[in-house]
Amino acid sequence: MTAINTAAAFRDCLARNDFAAIEAALAHRHPADLAKMTETLDSREIIQLLMLTNDRRSAKIFGYFEPAMQVAVADVLSRKELARLVTAMSHDERADLFNRLTEEQQQMLLPGMAHAEREDIRRLASYPEGTAGSIMTSDYASLTPGLTVRAAIERLRGEAPDKETIYEAYVVDEARRLIGVVSLRDLLLARNEVLVAKIMRKTVIFAQVQDGRDEVVQKISDYDLLALPIVNGDNALVGIVTVDDAMDAAEARQGRRVAQFGGNATIGGDPDLDLRNSSLLQMFKVRAFWLVMLTVFGVVTSTFVAAQEEILSQVIVLAAFIAPIVDMGGNTGSQSATLVIRAMAIGDVKLRWRDIWFVIRREIPVVLTLGVVVALLEVILAYFSKGVGGEVLLVVGLSMAVCTVLGGVIGALLPFAARRIGTDPATLSSPLITSVMDLLGVFTYFGLAYLFLGHLLVSQ
Amino acid sequence: MTAINTAAAFRDCLARNDFAAIEAALAHRHPADLAKMTETLDSREIIQLLMLTNDRRSAKIFGYFEPAMQVAVADVLSRKELARLVTAMSHDERADLFNRLTEEQQQMLLPGMAHAEREDIRRLASYPEGTAGSIMTSDYASLTPGLTVRAAIERLRGEAPDKETIYEAYVVDEARRLIGVVSLRDLLLARNEVLVAKIMRKTVIFAQVQDGRDEVVQKISDYDLLALPIVNGDNALVGIVTVDDAMDAAEARQGRRVAQFGGNATIGGDPDLDLRNSSLLQMFKVRAFWLVMLTVFGVVTSTFVAAQEEILSQVIVLAAFIAPIVDMGGNTGSQSATLVIRAMAIGDVKLRWRDIWFVIRREIPVVLTLGVVVALLEVILAYFSKGVGGEVLLVVGLSMAVCTVLGGVIGALLPFAARRIGTDPATLSSPLITSVMDLLGVFTYFGLAYLFLGHLLVSQ
């Protein structure tokens, strides 16, 4: 029997009616791999494949499809087929699918479903994006406190095919309030006649349905949980977030800091800019906000430089070094700031005086040395490429050194300042750091220029 | 009985010899919370607390201490006490602790341990940082294919207290080669007399002991695994990486891209710069590399500007706008680049023509509009703050617009170029983008200046 590894192989088998090979592949390969293999097939071919395996397996594979592919397939299925597929899906995945369907498709699907399923989908799909409710699933395993360990294990065994996980079971009272949690491991290690109430953990780590997704991910990570129970306002259990969904949520956060630091940070609770999903208008609004702010800030710098007309006319070549000098402040500042931002992200450094002192204490020798190195380099290059005179070289070298040190120290302190005013340090974007260092840079540069070259003006 | 919530409360109870309260807290609170609560106590107080609970629990709480705290406590314990603690710890955590001890402490500890434990620690501690071996644990559950389901469950029940997890059991042959995997759920759902060989999954997702840590995390994430088995060169099972350790590894990766993008990227296989752990020399070397490169690159820009002496002497005020104009290219480029870097990080965009086209197609209308907006703004501000004349305003406005558009498009393409030459897109740091746009910016600016203001030179 041919081992199927690609979409082409699937297509081939379909053409030859070699259903045995397809069934074997569908049964033995990991659903994630099957989904990836079939993503270049069209919807009708996919449906043919899915019909060759049971409902549950079909739904599992479907769950790994890219969202766009799920919607495309859903569009081609009949109401009955779609209802069957959706009923077999895990509860969080079908709620996500529901939210991606058009209103028309939603209206078509719901009447085809059983009442309990319909209500469950409606409920899960209604939670706002970014909350615990939006990533939780409702197919959790629950137990009552009066069950014996033997009965509890039997119950979990029976429910296993329909639950997201049976490794963590949640103990609830008559009002479905969460009163304890017990793991399958704990049940296996206990004696059969003991009551669940006796071995369950009463101090349960949980989250509220409206808590932020990042908070949920953090709890699962901090406490090494397999799943986190979610309760509503009445403390009744409404769902769980499993560790794999937490990992996905954590992954979606990745690169977020880079995008923020690059100057795309959104304000307030607005969703992050997303290259695929944000509208062109959103992209424009957020980016324009920052660029406009930076332009206005930059006017201060350019007005200052314009006012240095006197000394610039005397020593035109000073204009050539404005960019390299202010750049160096921004470059060093960018290096320092991102090192601190990273240290904060992994908890190595927190907003406290001893950490600020630690950072500065290490930063100063490094940027002092860096300042001397780049200043010497710039002076040497300036001499050989432009043949500038001694006093200008002095001004350029000193400015370079001062800007490097200043940039490094300020760059290192900015993330702390951001934390202090309650904003994510990564929002202090690289463009912002550059603009601040531009201003400080030109002050330093022209200040030193007047100091050492000011006699040129007097002598007129 | 007082509920203990803080280090002070612990200290209090110790002073009053209220051991019952402490024992209760140690038994019922989550080890992660206990570790956090006690981190401000000194080593001796911590040892007093740990002695009030059993070895396993003690080791669990100890495992959640910050590394520095673990080493401090280890230093105060006698060899016998330390050996006891280490024997009870999970295998990956004790190997990590071992690697943090001084050679002296290591030499003191090892003879106090049983042979099997000593060899296990030595083995686990020997894997290079950043490999699967360095984050795996060796206390996995294994089964032989000839066991019945009933026998397998009994075995897992017996081993449960000593294994990291019993929810995934690995089926090995006599040479300990990995031949299958079976979950506890599968065992519970199967009939007692069936053989493990019959129900195990034969296509096992695994990794090699020398594979990179990032690869391991990716597999666990892609396949929603609870644990990933790790094999050595002979395909023998040597350990597993559990999902909680994968989440920790993923978290440690966070902010790495920001640090790289800020201009701290290390070359080749060198470890990332780390504010806490890198030596001052390492910090200097990496940062100096980039700053020197940028300085040298910047000489091209400054030499070009110096050569524009003629037109600068005629229209001094041109110097004032050099910074804002070249900045805008860098700012927009930074925004674009980081949006693309993020999209690549979460898999939304890949190195293929249709994605490049997608990005450009969306980028162009946005940066065109941005270009017009910032150009108009700069021109208005320039007029009111400096009273510059019409032709200069035209040059400034056009340069601003062109630089914005150019910066945006180039910024968006750079991550693709990075991928093409096989380097992480985030290595294309913000300072680099700024420097490139500086050069393009001055070319554009002075090019346009000659176009519209060139007549001022001729008319001399």
Interface residues (C-beta under 8 A of the other chain):
Chain A: H28 R29 H30 A32 I153 L156 R157 A160 P161 I166 Y167 L184 R185 L188 L189 R201 K202 T203 I205 I220 S221 D222 Y223 D224 L226 V243 D244 A246 M247 D248 A250 E251 A252 R253 Q254 G255 R256 R257 V258 A259 Q260 F261 G262 G263 N264 L273 D274 L275 R276 L280 M283 F284 R287 A288 W290 L291 V292 L294 T295 V296 G298 V299 T301 S302 T303 V305 A306 E309 L312 S313 I316 V317 A319 A320 F321 I322 A323 P324 V326 D327 M328 G330 N331 T332 S334 Q335 S336 A337 T338 L339 V340 I341 R342 A343 M344 A345 I346 D348 V349 V359 R362 P365 V366 T369 L370 V373 V374 L377 E378 L381 A382 S385 K386 T404 A426 S429 S430 P431 T434 S435 D438 V442
Chain B: H28 R29 H30 A32 I153 L156 R157 A160 P161 I166 Y167 L184 R185 L188 L189 R201 K202 T203 I205 I220 S221 D222 Y223 D224 L225 L226 V243 D244 A246 M247 D248 A250 E251 A252 R253 Q254 G255 R256 R257 V258 A259 Q260 F261 G262 G263 N264 L273 D274 L275 R276 L280 M283 F284 R287 A288 W290 L291 V292 L294 T295 V296 G298 V299 T301 S302 T303 V305 A306 E309 L312 S313 I316 V317 A319 A320 F321 I322 A323 P324 V326 D327 M328 G330 N331 T332 S334 Q335 S336 A337 T338 L339 V340 I341 R342 A343 M344 A345 I346 D348 V349 V359 R362 P365 V366 T369 L370 V373 V374 L377 E378 L381 A382 S385 K386 T404 A426 S429 S430 P431 T434 S435 D438 V442
